[in-house]
Amino acid sequence: MKATGEDSPGELLDEQIAYYRAIAPEYEEHALPFSGGAEVSEALDAFRPTGSVLELACGPGTWTPQLLRHATDVTAVDASPEMIAIASARAASNRVRFVSADLFQWRPDRRYDVVFFGFWLSHVPADRFASFWSLVADCLKPDGRVFFVDDGYRTADELIEGERSATIQRRLNDGTAYRIVKVPLQPADLERQLARIGWRISVHSTSGPFFWGAGGRSHT
Ligand SMILES: C[S@@+](CC[C@H](N)C(=O)[O-])C[C@H]1O[C@@H](n2cnc3c(N)ncnc32)[C@H](O)[C@@H]1O
C-alpha cells in the first residue's frame, strides 16, 4: 500500500503475504471467470499425485481435497494463517499437516514423492525463480514428480508499473490496494526456462488462460 518504486523486493514480498492474509475470507469471490479449471482438474487426476505429497502455497485448500484423493498424506504450506484456517476446515483429515511458513525462508525437513503448487509460480519474482526450483528439488525424493497449475493473466488496471513490470496492484472488495508479484508466464517460455535449469516438465495450455505443468528432474 505504498507508493510504487520506493521500497525493497523483500517489502514487496511481505506486502504480497499481507494481501493474501487480508483477502482470505473473500478469496473465492476473486476467481478468474474463465474456463479451463475442469481441464486442469482432469489433468491432475490423470497425473495421480500418489504417495507423500507436498503442497506449496495451499491457500484456502483449493486443491488439497483433490490431492487427498490420491495421496497417502499431504503436507500443505502457506504463509497465511487465515488461508490455512479455511483450508483446515475444507480438508479436515488426519492425513494432512498444515505448516504456516514463508516459502522464501522455509526449508523442508523431509522429502516427498510429489510437489504440487496451484497459482503460486506466477507470484515468484523472476530473480527468485531458480532458487525456488532449487527448493522444489530439495523437497523431492529421487525420481519425485512435480505438478503445477497457473496463469499469466493480468488486467490493464492492475499494471500500475506498466506491462514490463511484474509488480501489479490488486484490491480487496473494500478497495484497499496491495502490490503483489504477477509474472506473465507463458507455457512455451516456461518449459524452456525449466529445461535450462535441469527440469523436464511439459507445460500444457487449456482452453482458458490456465496452464499446467507436469514432470520431474532431467536425468542427463
Ligand atoms: C494465488 S493464491 C493460491 C492459493 C491456492 N494454491 C489456489 O490454487 O487457489 C497464492 C497463495 O500463496 C500464499 N503466499 C503468498 N506469499 C507466500 C509466501 N512468501 N510463502 C508462502 N505462501 C505465500 C498466499 O497466502 C496464497 O494462499
The ligand as an ORCA input file, in Angstrom:
! r2SCAN-3c Opt
* xyz 0 1
  C      -2.991    -17.224     -5.664
  S      -3.022    -17.943     -4.055
  C      -3.084    -19.685     -4.477
  C      -3.814    -20.500     -3.449
  C      -4.154    -21.932     -3.880
  N      -2.976    -22.706     -4.146
  C      -5.052    -21.942     -5.092
  O      -4.679    -22.514     -6.132
  O      -6.143    -21.374     -5.005
  C      -1.368    -17.715     -3.521
  C      -1.103    -18.240     -2.123
  O       0.271    -18.013     -1.833
  C       0.384    -17.692     -0.463
  N       1.650    -16.958     -0.288
  C       1.942    -15.707     -0.677
  N       3.219    -15.416     -0.379
  C       3.728    -16.509      0.244
  C       4.989    -16.832      0.786
  N       6.024    -15.976      0.747
  N       5.151    -18.052      1.354
  C       4.122    -18.944      1.389
  N       2.914    -18.700      0.876
  C       2.717    -17.489      0.303
  C      -0.835    -16.868     -0.165
  O      -1.125    -16.830      1.214
  C      -1.892    -17.574     -1.010
  O      -2.555    -18.544     -0.248
*
